[in-house]
Amino acid sequence: MGAMAPSRTARVGCDLLIVGGRILDLSTESAVIDGAAIAIRDGVIVAVGDRVELEDAWTPARRIDAAGHVIAPGFVEAHAHLAAYLGAGRPYQRSTGPGPFCGGGRVEVVLPMVARMCAMRVPPDLVAAVVRPVLAAMLRVGITGVVDAGSCGVDGLVTAATEVGIRAAIGPSLADLWHDEHGELVRQADPEVLLAEARDAVGRHDGAGGGRIRAVVSAVETMACSDELLAGIADLSAERDIPTHVHTHISQATVAAHQAAFGRTPTERLVESGMLRPRCTAMHAGFLTDEDVAVFAETGVTVNHNPIGNAMLGFGSTAGRSVPRLLAAGVPIVLGSDYAPEAVSAPFHTLRAALMLQRDLAAHDDALTLEQALRMVTQAGPSLGRPGQLGQVAVGQLADLVLVDTTGVHHLGSDHPVPALALRARADDVSTVIVDGRVVVEHGQLIDIDAAALANEARHALTTLASHS
């Protein structure tokens, strides 16, 4: 179990000792550790081992009895456009036809919209006010880390994440090409200026929040970036050892549009630029050829899959059958929602959406296993800029943990953490949430955060934004 206990002759202090409960351990055949305890010190797991031995060896500042709970690695929301919540104040309008994102193929409409959104100048205080309650709601449902998939107002996002206490990867998302009023893909920004601004943002924000915040520099979409900009993003990511991501291969239509515009496939340009490296997460990747999958596997990238957002927007990503081929090739997949501001999705909803869509498409109930789905919502260290440091309850891992109560009647008959989490758990089962060794949710309640007050501040900020739009 990787126990690292001090000598029995000298008890050693730790910040937190968790005893009891059943530990989810997807690295073993049984996927569970029983009769164990977990010692945490300075935000890191320092011991996982026999409960009696660890209680004898460690003197904790605080002890948590996890009886009746599953202890899991923290859940990660790997694709959220946090600034999209700035549009949450828009009035509902009944649908009169397809929306702009329908099918993921109207690049001449979507690229300008998203590129301009990521480049908007919004006062940081308003951004922070709107996003704080969103991040707090994520913590409440067990999300310990979030990857911003491209937003404006980066300064405000970092402020909000730092204050709320969530782990996050946040930074500028860049584009220098998008369509003009005639539908032509043209240069709209200077890549050197964009990269200089990005370098400044990385310098200011990487390591904020006591190290919980990693800066990320990303591409709005492969098609929205010149060769120079893609190469610059890749170089900055490598130079500063920060994560990067790129929306790419979203649908058959976007891949065809890219080929028509550049005479090369998205994969070819991403390889030539140096983007496809282990630091990179390919967002969506819903339409991949077998050759693309092989390149992704060879270069060590992570792929992000968004079953809720993709399905609700009719992207057709599931039909592209990328997920089973990526898994077969050993490419890690992380789950996100990509459906802001309509919803803050609990991780249980996201992983069940992935299970249902993949199994229904394949007409087979093992097309995606419960264990695979759980890995997708927990093992996202590279996307958060913490490769090898998150996603397991093991010695040396950062102490991002979730305790899920399994004593409710909806858990009757469930005798294992895997089905308990993947099939039965609800958001209100999340009892305790720990980020970087600090308890941020206890007994299902946020600690030191007044959610109602944050919501009121957000409403006021949305009203202010609406009055200036």
Backbone torsions as a table, in degrees:
resi	resn	phi	psi	omega
1	MET	NA	-0.5	176.0
2	GLY	79.0	27.7	-178.5
3	ALA	-65.3	141.4	176.1
4	MET	-133.0	79.5	-173.7
5	ALA	-100.8	145.3	176.5
6	PRO	-69.8	170.5	177.5
7	SER	-59.3	145.7	179.4
8	ARG	-65.5	-18.5	-176.7
9	THR	-76.7	-14.2	-177.7
10	ALA	-142.9	111.2	176.6
11	ARG	-70.9	140.5	-175.7
12	VAL	-117.2	143.2	-178.7
13	GLY	-78.2	147.5	172.0
14	CYS	-142.3	164.1	-177.9
15	ASP	-76.7	-36.1	-171.2
16	LEU	-149.3	136.6	173.5
17	LEU	-127.7	119.6	179.4
18	ILE	-103.8	123.6	-178.0
19	VAL	-122.4	155.3	-179.1
20	GLY	75.9	-172.5	-179.2
21	GLY	75.8	173.2	179.0
22	ARG	-118.5	126.3	-174.9
23	ILE	-90.6	126.7	173.7
24	LEU	-75.3	122.7	-179.3
25	ASP	-135.1	91.4	-175.4
26	LEU	-76.0	-1.1	177.8
27	SER	-84.1	-9.6	-178.6
28	THR	-113.3	162.4	-178.9
29	GLU	-64.0	-38.4	-178.2
30	SER	-77.4	-22.9	179.5
31	ALA	63.2	20.0	-179.5
32	VAL	-149.1	144.1	171.0
33	ILE	-120.2	125.2	178.7
34	ASP	-113.0	158.1	175.4
35	GLY	67.4	26.6	-173.8
36	ALA	-113.1	172.7	171.8
37	ALA	-136.3	161.5	-178.1
38	ILE	-129.4	125.1	176.3
39	ALA	-105.8	135.7	-177.7
40	ILE	-126.6	133.0	177.1
41	ARG	-143.8	132.9	178.2
42	ASP	53.6	39.7	174.7
43	GLY	79.1	7.0	-176.9
44	VAL	-126.7	144.3	173.6
45	ILE	-74.5	119.2	-176.5
46	VAL	-106.8	-11.5	176.8
47	ALA	-159.6	138.2	169.8
48	VAL	-136.2	115.3	-176.2
49	GLY	-169.9	-167.9	-178.6
50	ASP	-53.8	132.0	-174.9
51	ARG	-59.4	-45.6	-177.3
52	VAL	-63.2	-43.8	-178.5
53	GLU	-65.2	-42.6	-178.0
54	LEU	-71.7	-35.7	176.9
55	GLU	-66.1	-28.3	177.8
56	ASP	-78.8	-27.3	-173.0
57	ALA	-93.3	-27.3	-172.1
58	TRP	-116.5	143.0	173.5
59	THR	-111.7	104.4	-174.6
60	PRO	-88.5	148.0	170.5
61	ALA	-69.0	-25.8	179.0
62	ARG	-149.5	143.0	-178.9
63	ARG	-122.3	133.7	177.4
64	ILE	-118.0	125.6	175.8
65	ASP	-91.2	113.1	-175.6
66	ALA	-100.2	20.8	178.1
67	ALA	-55.3	135.7	-179.4
68	GLY	80.9	9.1	-178.2
69	HIS	-122.6	154.3	164.2
70	VAL	-96.0	135.1	176.1
71	ILE	-104.9	118.7	-174.9
72	ALA	-126.8	157.3	169.8
73	PRO	-59.8	152.2	179.9
74	GLY	-59.4	145.8	178.8
75	PHE	-83.7	149.2	-176.9
76	VAL	-122.9	130.8	170.6
77	GLU	-92.7	103.4	-169.0
78	ALA	-92.7	6.6	178.1
79	HIS	-160.5	92.9	176.4
80	ALA	-135.8	123.1	173.1
81	HIS	-84.9	90.1	-170.9
82	LEU	-61.7	-35.2	-179.8
83	ALA	-68.8	-15.4	177.5
84	ALA	-61.1	-24.1	178.5
85	TYR	-67.8	-13.5	173.6
86	LEU	-64.7	-20.1	177.4
87	GLY	-95.4	10.9	-176.5
88	ALA	-68.2	-16.8	-178.4
89	GLY	-85.7	1.7	-179.8
90	ARG	-68.3	139.3	179.5
91	PRO	-69.3	149.3	177.6
92	TYR	-67.6	137.6	174.6
93	GLN	-129.2	130.0	179.6
94	ARG	-62.9	137.7	-178.4
95	SER	-63.9	133.7	175.8
96	THR	-117.6	9.7	-178.9
97	GLY	159.0	-175.5	-178.1
98	PRO	-59.9	142.2	175.6
99	GLY	-82.5	173.4	-176.3
100	PRO	-64.4	-27.9	-178.4
101	PHE	-92.2	-0.3	-175.4
102	CYS	-53.8	124.1	176.4
103	GLY	77.3	-9.2	178.1
104	GLY	65.9	19.4	-172.8
105	GLY	-116.4	-8.3	-176.5
106	ARG	-87.4	69.7	-172.8
107	VAL	-63.2	-30.9	-178.3
108	GLU	-69.7	-17.1	176.5
109	VAL	-98.7	-45.3	-172.2
110	VAL	-74.2	-44.4	-177.1
111	LEU	-57.4	-50.2	177.6
112	PRO	-60.0	-39.0	-178.9
113	MET	-62.3	-49.5	-176.6
114	VAL	-71.8	-41.6	179.6
115	ALA	-60.6	-43.4	179.1
116	ARG	-68.3	-37.1	178.0
117	MET	-61.1	-43.7	-178.4
118	CYS	-69.2	-21.9	-178.5
119	ALA	-97.6	-1.4	-178.5
120	MET	-61.5	146.4	174.2
121	ARG	-101.1	112.3	-179.4
122	VAL	-125.9	135.3	179.7
123	PRO	-53.9	128.3	-177.1
124	PRO	-56.2	-34.3	-177.7
125	ASP	-66.6	-36.1	177.5
126	LEU	-69.7	-41.7	177.8
127	VAL	-60.0	-48.7	-179.0
128	ALA	-60.6	-40.6	-178.5
129	ALA	-63.1	-39.9	-179.1
130	VAL	-72.9	-37.0	-170.8
131	VAL	-87.1	-24.4	-179.3
132	ARG	-51.9	-52.1	-178.2
133	PRO	-66.6	-26.7	176.5
134	VAL	-65.8	-46.7	179.1
135	LEU	-66.4	-36.9	176.7
136	ALA	-63.9	-40.1	178.1
137	ALA	-64.2	-34.7	176.4
138	MET	-63.6	-47.3	177.5
139	LEU	-56.2	-43.3	-176.0
140	ARG	-59.3	-31.6	-178.3
141	VAL	-97.3	10.1	173.5
142	GLY	99.7	5.4	177.3
143	ILE	-83.4	112.7	-177.7
144	THR	-97.0	-15.5	-179.8
145	GLY	-143.1	145.3	-179.4
146	VAL	-137.5	139.1	175.3
147	VAL	-105.5	116.5	174.6
148	ASP	-74.9	126.9	-173.0
149	ALA	-94.3	12.3	179.3
150	GLY	129.1	116.2	-175.1
151	SER	-154.5	165.7	165.2
152	CYS	-92.8	177.5	173.6
153	GLY	63.3	41.7	-175.4
154	VAL	-59.0	-40.2	179.5
155	ASP	-58.3	-43.3	179.1
156	GLY	-67.8	-35.9	178.1
157	LEU	-64.1	-43.5	-180.0
158	VAL	-64.3	-41.6	177.3
159	THR	-59.0	-46.6	-178.6
160	ALA	-62.7	-46.4	-178.3
161	ALA	-64.8	-38.8	178.8
162	THR	-63.3	-44.6	-176.6
163	GLU	-71.3	-37.5	-177.5
164	VAL	-75.2	-33.3	177.1
165	GLY	99.6	17.2	179.2
166	ILE	-90.4	154.9	172.3
167	ARG	-82.9	143.0	-175.6
168	ALA	-157.1	153.7	168.6
169	ALA	-116.0	114.8	-172.5
170	ILE	-137.2	139.2	176.4
171	GLY	176.8	179.1	-175.9
172	PRO	-69.7	141.6	173.7
173	SER	-112.3	124.1	-164.9
174	LEU	-109.9	147.7	174.4
175	ALA	-152.6	138.3	174.1
176	ASP	-125.2	0.6	177.2
177	LEU	-128.3	129.7	166.6
178	TRP	-158.8	175.1	-169.5
179	HIS	-80.8	140.9	176.0
180	ASP	-87.0	-172.6	-176.6
181	GLU	-66.5	-13.7	178.4
182	HIS	-97.6	3.8	179.9
183	GLY	81.5	14.4	179.7
184	GLU	-95.4	136.6	177.4
185	LEU	-79.2	114.1	-173.9
186	VAL	-135.6	161.7	177.4
187	ARG	-69.2	126.7	-176.8
188	GLN	-119.1	-11.8	-177.5
189	ALA	-152.0	159.6	-179.6
190	ASP	-88.1	116.8	-176.9
191	PRO	-61.3	-32.8	179.6
192	GLU	-65.9	-39.7	177.7
193	VAL	-66.2	-44.1	179.6
194	LEU	-59.8	-43.8	-178.1
195	LEU	-69.1	-36.0	177.2
196	ALA	-64.1	-42.6	177.8
197	GLU	-65.5	-38.7	179.1
198	ALA	-65.4	-41.8	179.0
199	ARG	-59.9	-40.2	178.1
200	ASP	-63.9	-44.1	179.7
201	ALA	-62.8	-42.1	178.5
202	VAL	-60.4	-44.2	-179.8
203	GLY	-62.4	-34.0	-178.2
204	ARG	-81.1	-29.6	-168.4
205	HIS	-110.8	-23.8	-176.2
206	ASP	-64.2	125.0	-179.1
207	GLY	90.6	4.6	177.6
208	ALA	-63.7	166.7	178.5
209	GLY	63.7	36.7	-179.9
210	GLY	67.2	25.5	179.5
211	GLY	96.8	-6.8	-179.4
212	ARG	-69.9	-26.0	-176.9
213	ILE	-98.2	122.7	169.6
214	ARG	-106.3	135.6	173.9
215	ALA	-70.7	147.9	174.9
216	VAL	-134.1	142.7	173.3
217	VAL	-122.5	131.3	-169.7
218	SER	-140.6	167.7	177.0
219	ALA	-104.4	130.4	178.7
220	VAL	-53.9	-47.5	177.3
221	GLU	-163.5	149.4	179.6
222	THR	-52.6	-43.5	-177.5
223	MET	-68.7	-22.2	-176.9
224	ALA	-87.4	5.1	-176.3
225	CYS	-127.1	133.6	172.3
226	SER	-69.4	166.8	176.3
227	ASP	-57.8	-40.5	-179.3
228	GLU	-62.6	-41.4	-178.0
229	LEU	-70.4	-42.8	177.6
230	LEU	-58.8	-45.5	180.0
231	ALA	-64.4	-38.4	179.0
232	GLY	-65.1	-39.8	177.4
233	ILE	-63.3	-45.2	179.7
234	ALA	-61.8	-42.4	-179.2
235	ASP	-66.0	-41.5	179.8
236	LEU	-65.2	-40.5	178.0
237	SER	-61.1	-43.7	-179.5
238	ALA	-69.7	-42.5	-178.1
239	GLU	-61.4	-43.4	-176.4
240	ARG	-97.0	0.0	-179.0
241	ASP	52.9	52.5	179.3
242	ILE	-119.6	157.7	178.8
243	PRO	-71.6	158.7	173.8
244	THR	-140.4	159.3	174.0
245	HIS	-149.4	162.6	-177.8
246	VAL	-148.4	130.1	171.1
247	HIS	-72.6	125.9	-174.5
248	THR	-158.9	156.2	177.0
249	HIS	50.1	41.9	-173.5
250	ILE	-66.9	-42.6	-178.9
251	SER	-151.7	170.4	177.6
252	GLN	-60.5	-37.4	-178.6
253	ALA	-66.9	-39.7	-179.5
254	THR	-69.9	-36.9	177.0
255	VAL	-64.4	-42.2	178.9
256	ALA	-65.3	-39.8	179.3
257	ALA	-65.1	-39.0	177.6
258	HIS	-63.2	-45.8	179.9
259	GLN	-59.7	-41.7	-180.0
260	ALA	-66.4	-35.9	-176.6
261	ALA	-77.7	-35.3	-171.7
262	PHE	-115.8	-13.3	-176.8
263	GLY	70.8	13.2	177.9
264	ARG	-141.5	157.4	178.8
265	THR	-78.5	159.7	174.3
266	PRO	-56.3	-40.6	-179.5
267	THR	-61.9	-43.5	179.9
268	GLU	-59.9	-44.4	-179.4
269	ARG	-69.4	-36.9	178.4
270	LEU	-66.7	-37.3	176.6
271	VAL	-67.0	-46.9	-178.0
272	GLU	-61.8	-33.1	-178.3
273	SER	-79.8	-17.6	-175.4
274	GLY	88.7	9.0	-178.7
275	MET	-68.3	-37.2	-173.3
276	LEU	-79.4	88.2	178.6
277	ARG	-137.3	169.7	-179.0
278	PRO	-59.3	-20.0	177.3
279	ARG	-75.6	-12.5	-170.0
280	CYS	-96.3	138.4	169.5
281	THR	-112.3	123.9	176.3
282	ALA	-87.3	111.3	-176.1
283	MET	-79.7	133.0	179.8
284	HIS	79.2	-77.2	-179.3
285	ALA	46.2	49.0	-176.6
286	GLY	-84.5	-18.9	179.9
287	PHE	-126.8	98.1	-177.8
288	LEU	-125.1	139.2	170.0
289	THR	-80.5	168.3	176.2
290	ASP	-62.2	-32.9	177.5
291	GLU	-66.1	-40.5	176.6
292	ASP	-59.9	-45.7	-179.3
293	VAL	-59.4	-42.8	-179.8
294	ALA	-62.8	-40.2	178.4
295	VAL	-66.7	-42.5	178.3
296	PHE	-59.6	-42.4	-179.9
297	ALA	-65.8	-41.3	-177.1
298	GLU	-67.6	-36.2	-175.4
299	THR	-87.4	-10.3	174.2
300	GLY	81.1	19.7	179.8
301	VAL	-74.0	161.7	170.2
302	THR	-102.1	147.3	177.3
303	VAL	-114.5	136.8	175.9
304	ASN	-100.8	131.9	178.7
305	HIS	-121.0	135.0	-175.5
306	ASN	-124.2	81.5	-172.7
307	PRO	-63.4	-35.9	-177.6
308	ILE	-73.3	-55.5	-179.1
309	GLY	-61.2	-44.2	-179.8
310	ASN	-60.3	-44.5	-177.1
311	ALA	-70.5	-42.0	-177.9
312	MET	-66.9	-28.9	178.9
313	LEU	-94.8	1.6	175.7
314	GLY	66.7	37.7	-178.5
315	PHE	-68.9	-25.0	-176.1
316	GLY	75.7	18.4	-176.3
317	SER	-63.2	-38.9	-179.1
318	THR	-62.1	-39.2	-179.0
319	ALA	-64.3	-22.5	177.7
320	GLY	-71.2	-11.5	176.5
321	ARG	55.1	32.5	178.0
322	SER	-71.9	-40.3	-173.7
323	VAL	-57.4	-52.5	-179.2
324	PRO	-63.2	-34.3	179.7
325	ARG	-72.6	-36.3	176.3
326	LEU	-65.5	-44.4	178.7
327	LEU	-61.7	-41.5	179.4
328	ALA	-63.7	-29.9	180.0
329	ALA	-87.1	-2.5	178.2
330	GLY	83.9	17.9	178.9
331	VAL	-83.5	123.4	179.1
332	PRO	-67.1	140.4	179.8
333	ILE	-122.4	136.4	176.8
334	VAL	-121.2	146.2	-174.8
335	LEU	-100.7	141.6	171.7
336	GLY	-135.8	178.6	-179.5
337	SER	-102.7	-46.4	-178.6
338	ASP	51.4	45.2	179.6
339	TYR	-138.6	36.5	175.0
340	ALA	-82.1	148.4	1.4
341	PRO	-94.2	14.1	-174.5
342	GLU	-66.3	-26.3	-174.7
343	ALA	-157.2	149.0	162.8
344	VAL	-105.0	104.2	-171.8
345	SER	-83.9	130.1	172.5
346	ALA	-69.6	148.5	-179.3
347	PRO	-59.1	-30.9	179.1
348	PHE	-65.1	-37.5	176.9
349	HIS	-65.1	-42.8	-176.1
350	THR	-65.4	-46.2	-177.5
351	LEU	-69.9	-32.4	177.5
352	ARG	-71.1	-33.6	174.8
353	ALA	-61.9	-42.1	177.8
354	ALA	-62.8	-45.3	179.2
355	LEU	-58.9	-49.7	-175.6
356	MET	-64.9	-45.1	-177.4
357	LEU	-66.2	-44.7	-178.2
358	GLN	-68.1	-39.9	-179.2
359	ARG	-71.1	-38.4	179.9
360	ASP	-67.0	-42.6	179.7
361	LEU	-61.3	-42.3	-177.5
362	ALA	-82.0	-11.5	-174.8
363	ALA	54.4	41.7	-178.0
364	HIS	-151.3	134.3	-173.4
365	ASP	-85.8	5.3	172.2
366	ASP	-118.9	18.9	178.5
367	ALA	-61.9	-32.6	171.7
368	LEU	-139.0	122.1	-177.1
369	THR	-84.4	162.9	177.7
370	LEU	-61.3	-40.2	-179.8
371	GLU	-64.6	-40.9	178.3
372	GLN	-62.4	-43.0	-179.8
373	ALA	-64.5	-39.1	179.0
374	LEU	-67.0	-37.1	175.3
375	ARG	-60.8	-38.3	-176.6
376	MET	-65.0	-26.0	-179.8
377	VAL	-101.0	1.2	-179.6
378	THR	-124.0	-31.0	-170.7
379	GLN	-101.8	72.0	-176.7
380	ALA	-121.7	30.6	-178.8
381	GLY	-54.4	-46.8	179.9
382	PRO	-60.5	-38.1	-179.0
383	SER	-68.3	-26.9	177.9
384	LEU	-93.6	5.1	-179.2
385	GLY	76.2	21.4	179.6
386	ARG	-132.1	59.6	-178.7
387	PRO	-61.6	133.3	178.4
388	GLY	75.6	3.7	-176.3
389	GLN	-114.1	-5.2	-177.7
390	LEU	-137.1	155.9	172.4
391	GLY	107.7	-3.5	176.9
392	GLN	-137.8	153.5	170.8
393	VAL	-95.4	87.4	-172.6
394	ALA	-151.3	158.2	179.6
395	VAL	-59.5	134.0	179.2
396	GLY	92.9	-13.2	178.8
397	GLN	-79.7	148.6	172.4
398	LEU	-62.4	141.0	-172.4
399	ALA	-84.9	71.3	170.2
400	ASP	-106.6	107.7	-172.6
401	LEU	-135.7	154.9	176.9
402	VAL	-131.1	132.0	174.8
403	LEU	-106.4	121.7	-175.2
404	VAL	-113.7	121.9	-178.6
405	ASP	-71.7	123.2	-179.5
406	THR	-114.5	27.1	-178.9
407	THR	-95.8	-5.4	-179.3
408	GLY	-68.8	160.6	-176.8
409	VAL	-63.3	-26.4	179.6
410	HIS	-72.4	-6.6	175.5
411	HIS	-101.5	1.9	-179.1
412	LEU	-56.4	130.5	178.2
413	GLY	88.7	-10.0	178.3
414	SER	-88.0	121.1	-174.2
415	ASP	-119.1	21.2	-177.5
416	HIS	-150.1	143.3	-179.5
417	PRO	-60.8	-31.3	-176.1
418	VAL	-64.0	-58.0	177.2
419	PRO	-67.4	-29.4	179.0
420	ALA	-59.4	-44.7	-179.3
421	LEU	-80.0	-44.8	-172.1
422	ALA	-75.0	-29.2	-172.7
423	LEU	-117.4	-27.3	-169.4
424	ARG	-116.2	-29.3	-172.4
425	ALA	-63.7	146.5	176.4
426	ARG	-119.4	164.3	180.0
427	ALA	-58.4	-38.6	-177.3
428	ASP	-78.0	0.2	170.9
429	ASP	-79.5	-17.1	-179.3
430	VAL	-68.1	114.0	-174.0
431	SER	-98.7	-46.9	-176.6
432	THR	-132.8	136.2	176.4
433	VAL	-127.3	130.9	-178.7
434	ILE	-122.7	127.0	176.9
435	VAL	-124.1	122.7	178.5
436	ASP	57.3	34.3	178.0
437	GLY	83.2	0.5	-177.9
438	ARG	-109.6	131.0	178.3
439	VAL	-73.4	120.3	-179.5
440	VAL	-113.4	-16.7	173.6
441	VAL	-134.6	131.2	179.7
442	GLU	-139.0	133.5	-176.8
443	HIS	54.0	34.9	177.6
444	GLY	76.8	7.9	-177.9
445	GLN	-119.4	140.6	176.5
446	LEU	-65.2	139.3	178.8
447	ILE	-95.0	131.7	175.8
448	ASP	59.2	23.3	177.0
449	ILE	-132.4	123.6	176.5
450	ASP	-94.3	94.1	-174.7
451	ALA	-60.1	-38.9	-179.4
452	ALA	-65.0	-41.5	178.9
453	ALA	-65.5	-40.5	177.9
454	LEU	-62.5	-40.7	179.9
455	ALA	-63.8	-40.1	178.2
456	ASN	-64.3	-41.2	177.3
457	GLU	-62.9	-38.6	179.3
458	ALA	-65.7	-41.8	178.9
459	ARG	-61.4	-41.6	178.9
460	HIS	-63.7	-43.0	179.3
461	ALA	-63.8	-40.5	178.3
462	LEU	-64.0	-38.3	176.9
463	THR	-62.5	-43.1	178.6
464	THR	-62.5	-44.7	179.1
465	LEU	-62.3	-42.3	-179.5
466	ALA	-63.4	-34.1	-178.7
467	SER	-71.8	-16.5	179.5
468	HIS	-107.5	3.8	-178.1
469	SER	-90.9	NA	NA
